[in-house]
Amino acid sequence: MPIQAKKPLQVEPVPAKEAKTYGSLWAHRVIIGMPSPTSGGVRIDFSHYDAESGDVVRGKGSESEGIRIDDLPTAVAEVPEVAAAMAAIIAAIPALRTWQEGPSDVE
């Protein structure tokens, strides 16, 4: 049953915007888990990306894309680029630690 409002709510119109197409992807989350040399996985979540404007837009539901590999050791053994990427990540750890522990801006 409607009740009369003391102060009516006025909703302003929302101007229409042109549709925009995002033809590239941005890897916004990369999760690697390898509890042992013989087991592990990787998950990569993508957002849509416009290189011209720099806009990153996360898809919803079926609009989003991603990669999920449950057997990372096999992927490392069979895909040379994955093996190189894992080797680069491991090789970067000492330098990343040094950078993290470097001088801070706090005095």
VENRANOR-V555343 format. One record per pair of residues at least 12 apart in sequence whose C-alpha atoms are under 6 Angstrom apart, sorted by the first residue. I is the first residue (numbers start at 1). J is the second residue. If there is no record, write none. Layout:
<<I/J> <I/J>>
This chain:
<<22/48> <22/49> <22/50> <24/48> <24/49> <25/46> <25/47> <25/48> <25/49> <26/46> <26/47> <26/48> <26/49> <27/45> <27/46> <28/45> <28/46> <29/44> <29/45> <30/43> <30/44> <31/43> <38/73> <40/71> <40/72> <41/69> <41/70> <41/71> <41/72> <42/68> <42/69> <43/67> <43/68> <44/66> <44/67> <45/66> <46/65> <46/66>>
